[in-house]
């Protein structure tokens, strides 16, 4: 059972498993909202040697059970990456195992490279779901060491290779975002050429008039756009187009991989960027100080769990329980302005808002009595006064 994306690596790996190793190969091509013609991807698998192809549509499951959990947690890896590819791998692995059971397969296979993160995400997930299944990783076993060698192997066998592979780029895309790496991007001193961007326009060339979108949330989960209730996968797809045409969500980052070295990654995450901004604005309105700030600490750990192939861990599951409870009152509407690469929150409302306009207005006569403020101020100064007398801080 082979996880097949239609890209260079999985196309070459599928052919190698079939023609060189002699396996019967069934390809599993998940529809994750990657913008590809899934009929074409399935046909590519057949032309590469697959005996059969399964194309499950898992867009709703992906958004609901993976992306929105990360949104609820405000999980961002190392300040920029909203985990689009990392979130999809446990679902791909789960589907591989499910189809392996249906077909009676003894092995599952993937096309992840030996220096990448995905080999860990696939194989740790498969081991968690069914430890009896064995995993084959062709890119760790065969003799081809570079992307150029893999491309030559594919060309020599006349395999159907997507055009982007000829430019030396490695790409990934789903509803939550897109990734590009390799080629000229391996040099961090070189600006990303416009050809690597898949779903966003150049912010400098985006339309001159700003756009706005209103997002409705219920208990931390997006449920509507501009007054219309939508299925989660349609909501994200529509928002991707709206934000993408304004150039929102481009990230160029140096990332610490699981194996410990850095890699240069270029991400496009228009829908996720807007949803994260809007969700955070609603949390600022509805969560108290202690919860909001403590949650931010756990958000980083959740992101690392997802990135580091720990989706099927008790830590991730326990954190999910915390984040779910934290969202009980994160219900309301947030309006976001989209303009030339920026997503700016311009309004937010909630029936559970704990903002008190009168108390917040320093000009308002009512509020906290002066003597109460003086008492609280004395307590706040206590540690500073003690240190000042004993340690004499430097000025």
VEXGU-234748 format. One record per residue (C-alpha): y, z, x; residue in three letters. Coordinates in pm, whole numbers, padded with zeros to 5 digits, always signed. Each point is the difference from the previous one (the first is absolute). Layout:
<pts>
YZXAla ...
</pts>
This chain:
<pts>
+00000+00000+00000Unk +00311-00129+00180Unk +00360+00107-00063Unk +00172-00338-00003Unk +00375-00067-00003Unk +00007-00372+00077Unk +00175+00054+00333Unk -00109-00111+00345Unk -00196+00311+00098Unk -00204+00037-00319Unk -00063-00374-00025Unk -00134-00016+00356Unk -00195+00326-00043Unk -00165-00117-00322Unk -00109-00327+00163Unk -00130+00187+00307Unk -00206+00239-00215Unk -00152-00292-00191Unk -00057-00260+00273Unk -00045+00211+00314Unk -00162+00318-00132Unk -00188-00158-00289Unk +00113+00239-00274Unk +00030-00083-00365Unk +00371+00067-00055Unk +00169+00084-00328Unk +00380+00005+00024Unk +00214+00249-00191Unk +00360-00120-00043Unk +00210+00261-00178Unk +00303-00107-00202Unk +00257+00254+00119Unk +00301-00206-00102Unk +00020-00177+00336Unk +00156-00310-00152Unk -00290-00224+00100Unk -00192-00235-00226Unk -00320+00202-00032Unk -00197-00311-00101Unk +00110-00159+00327Unk -00093+00314+00197Unk -00344+00006-00161Unk -00050-00369+00079Unk +00098+00068+00361Unk -00272+00267+00017Unk -00260-00246-00130Unk +00111-00264+00252Unk -00032+00259+00277Unk -00362+00071-00091Unk -00002+00262-00276Unk -00304-00010-00227Unk +00200+00146-00288Unk +00347+00140-00066Unk +00129+00287-00213Unk +00372+00007-00089Unk +00073+00329-00181Unk +00354+00048-00133Unk +00088+00353+00114Unk +00380-00021-00022Unk +00035+00268-00265Unk -00242+00235+00174Unk +00176-00056+00333Unk +00346+00078-00136Unk -00100+00287-00228Unk -00252+00185+00216Unk +00136-00071+00346Unk +00362-00122+00015Unk +00139+00233-00265Unk -00172+00298+00161Unk +00180-00084+00324Unk +00325-00043-00193Unk -00046+00339-00165Unk -00041+00147+00348Unk +00294-00201+00142Unk -00242-00088+00281Unk +00158-00207+00278Unk -00168-00037+00340Unk +00233+00064+00293Unk +00311-00050-00208Unk -00046-00363-00099Unk -00346-00116-00107Unk -00087+00053-00366Unk -00371-00053+00068Unk -00064-00322-00191Unk -00303-00112+00204Unk -00125+00352+00073Unk -00013+00085-00371Unk -00206-00309-00082Unk -00281+00058+00250Unk -00177+00290-00177Unk -00001-00206-00320Unk -00141-00305+00181Unk -00270+00220+00152Unk -00084+00150-00339Unk -00036-00347-00153Unk -00218-00112+00292Unk -00234+00291-00062Unk -00007-00063-00376Unk -00093-00365+00045Unk -00251+00089+00272Unk -00177+00225-00250Unk +00004-00273-00266Unk -00137-00262+00239Unk -00243+00228+00183Unk +00174-00062+00333Unk -00082+00220+00300Unk +00310-00083+00203Unk +00373-00035-00054Unk +00228-00186+00241Unk +00371-00034+00071Unk +00224-00212+00222Unk +00214+00274+00153Unk +00081-00040+00372Unk -00123+00257+00256Unk +00347+00132+00087Unk +00124+00023-00357Unk +00021+00274-00260Unk -00199-00169-00274Unk -00342+00042+00164Unk +00045+00376-00037Unk +00125-00025-00358Unk -00285-00225-00111Unk -00282+00176+00178Unk +00111+00358-00071Unk +00042-00091-00367Unk -00342-00168-00022Unk -00160+00302+00169Unk +00166+00231-00253Unk -00106-00202-00305Unk -00354-00087+00115Unk -00113+00131+00340Unk -00331-00188-00034Unk +00168-00340+00034Unk +00037-00151+00348Unk +00318-00178+00106Unk +00025-00313+00214Unk +00324-00076+00186Unk -00026-00356+00139Unk +00327+00023+00194Unk -00146+00289+00200Unk -00330-00178+00062Unk +00071-00364+00080Unk +00122-00144+00330Unk +00343-00116-00120Unk +00260+00235+00146Unk +00335-00156-00097Unk +00150-00146-00314Unk +00024-00336+00176Unk -00375+00005+00065Unk -00071+00084-00364Unk +00227-00284-00110Unk -00181-00242+00232Unk -00335+00119-00138Unk +00123-00065-00356Unk +00140-00342+00088Unk -00319-00105+00177Unk -00196+00074-00319Unk +00264-00163-00222Unk +00052+00320-00198Unk +00280+00017-00260Unk +00277+00190+00181Unk +00337+00094-00160Unk +00304-00158+00166Unk +00149+00334+00104Unk -00293+00059+00236Unk +00102-00302+00206Unk +00334+00168+00076Unk -00183+00298+00148Unk +00100+00247-00271Unk -00222+00255-00168Unk +00107+00068-00359Unk -00094+00221-00292Unk +00143+00017-00350Unk -00052+00176-00331Unk +00216+00123-00289Unk +00132+00293+00203Unk +00125-00209+00292Unk -00066-00245+00280Unk -00063+00033+00372Unk +00041-00241+00290Unk -00102+00052+00362Unk -00108-00189+00310Unk +00148-00315+00147Unk +00360+00039+00117Unk +00014+00335-00182Unk -00204+00153+00283Unk +00323-00002+00203Unk +00222+00278-00142Unk +00303-00157+00169Unk -00028-00309-00221Unk +00149+00006-00349Unk -00249-00095-00273Unk +00035-00370-00085Unk +00069-00071-00364Unk -00336-00176-00038Unk -00191+00331+00015Unk +00154+00133-00322Unk -00217-00065-00303Unk +00164+00162-00304Unk +00365+00078+00083Unk +00299-00227+00060Unk +00228+00051+00298Unk +00247+00273-00110Unk +00288-00202+00148Unk -00097-00294-00220Unk -00072+00200-00314Unk +00210-00061-00309Unk +00362+00112+00013Unk -00012+00201-00323Unk -00186+00333-00008Unk -00280+00055-00245Unk -00098+00320-00179Unk -00328+00128-00135Unk -00073+00312-00204Unk -00335+00166+00061Unk -00154+00246-00245Unk -00232+00273+00128Unk -00238+00237-00176Unk -00126+00292+00209Unk +00081-00186+00319Unk -00164-00328-00100Unk +00195-00322-00073Unk -00062-00119-00355Unk +00283-00241-00080Unk +00265-00239+00129Unk +00332-00060-00175Unk -00121+00159-00323Unk -00331-00188-00017Unk -00331+00183+00040Unk -00231-00192+00232Unk -00353+00029+00140Unk +00029+00147+00348Unk -00108-00316+00181Unk +00251-00214-00193Unk +00276+00252+00064Unk -00056-00011+00375Unk -00034-00381+00007Unk +00323-00047-00195Unk +00185+00247+00220Unk -00129-00176+00313Unk +00165-00323-00114Unk +00325+00170-00107Unk +00042+00195+00322Unk -00142-00272+00223Unk +00264-00253-00097Unk +00264+00254+00113Unk -00172+00044+00337Unk -00097+00361-00068Unk -00280+00174+00190Unk -00017-00158+00346Unk -00117+00235+00276Unk -00047-00079+00371Unk -00172+00293+00171Unk -00189+00114+00308Unk -00303+00177-00143Unk -00248+00246+00148Unk -00348-00129-00081Unk -00309+00214-00056Unk -00130-00079+00351Unk +00316+00143+00152Unk +00196-00302+00117Unk +00308-00156-00157Unk +00023-00330-00184Unk +00293-00193-00137Unk -00028-00055-00375Unk +00225-00182-00245Unk -00028+00111-00362Unk +00143-00121-00328Unk -00019+00256-00278Unk +00261-00090-00264Unk -00161+00161-00305Unk -00112+00311+00186Unk +00345+00048+00155Unk +00176-00007-00336Unk -00258+00227-00164Unk +00014+00253+00284Unk +00382+00015-00016Unk +00001+00038-00377Unk -00279+00258+00000Unk +00172+00207+00268Unk +00326-00006-00197Unk -00182+00131-00308Unk -00167+00273+00205Unk +00340+00106+00134Unk +00110+00042-00361Unk -00305+00185-00131Unk -00163+00195+00287Unk +00131+00331+00128Unk +00104+00045+00362Unk -00318+00172+00122Unk -00239-00251-00156Unk +00200-00307+00104Unk +00018+00102+00366Unk -00357+00131+00027Unk -00129-00318-00162Unk +00175-00204+00271Unk -00206+00177+00266Unk -00327-00080-00177Unk +00107-00360-00060Unk -00023-00072+00372Unk -00351+00147+00018Unk -00109-00204-00301Unk +00128-00319+00163Unk -00195+00079+00316Unk -00315+00064-00206Unk +00027-00345-00156Unk +00087-00171+00328Unk -00271+00175+00201Unk -00290-00100-00230Unk -00026+00340-00174Unk +00029-00118-00360Unk -00339+00150-00087Unk +00084+00342+00141Unk +00035+00338-00167Unk +00346+00026+00157Unk +00124-00316-00173Unk -00157+00104-00329Unk +00154+00347+00023Unk +00342-00142+00083Unk -00030-00231-00301Unk -00053+00302-00223Unk +00316+00159+00136Unk +00206-00316-00041Unk -00128-00056-00354Unk +00108+00351-00100Unk +00340-00053+00165Unk +00071-00294-00232Unk -00019+00179-00336Unk +00375-00034-00057Unk +00070-00318+00198Unk +00072-00198-00316Unk +00309-00209-00062Unk +00182-00322+00082Unk +00157-00118+00324Unk +00222-00303+00050Unk -00007-00172+00340Unk +00243-00261+00132Unk -00155-00276+00213Unk +00227-00183+00242Unk -00060-00182+00330Unk -00286+00211+00129Unk +00105+00333-00152Unk -00132+00197-00295Unk +00257+00259-00108Unk -00049+00251-00280Unk +00305-00009-00229Unk -00109+00221-00291Unk -00276+00237-00110Unk -00074+00190-00321Unk -00273+00243-00107Unk -00058+00239-00286Unk -00136+00238+00265Unk +00300-00019+00231Unk +00086+00335+00162Unk +00346-00121+00097Unk +00271+00213-00165Unk +00327-00189+00001Unk +00215+00302-00077Unk -00154+00220+00268Unk +00027-00280+00256Unk +00372-00056-00072Unk +00199+00221+00241Unk +00309-00042-00220Unk -00174+00138-00309Unk +00107+00359-00082Unk -00343+00111-00118Unk -00291+00043+00234Unk -00113+00259+00253Unk +00212+00318+00025Unk +00182+00040+00333Unk -00162+00337+00074Unk -00345-00156-00035Unk +00093-00273+00248Unk +00133+00260+00245Unk -00322+00200-00022Unk -00213-00308+00057Unk +00223-00109+00287Unk -00047+00338+00167Unk -00376-00041-00010Unk +00022-00355+00133Unk +00212+00117+00294Unk -00228+00290+00090Unk -00219-00179+00256Unk +00301-00166+00164Unk +00184+00332+00024Unk -00303+00173+00154Unk -00039-00272+00261Unk +00373-00002+00075Unk -00006+00372+00084Unk -00327-00008+00199Unk -00020-00341+00167Unk +00359-00131+00008Unk -00066-00370-00071Unk +00166-00259+00221Unk +00311-00162-00143Unk 
</pts>
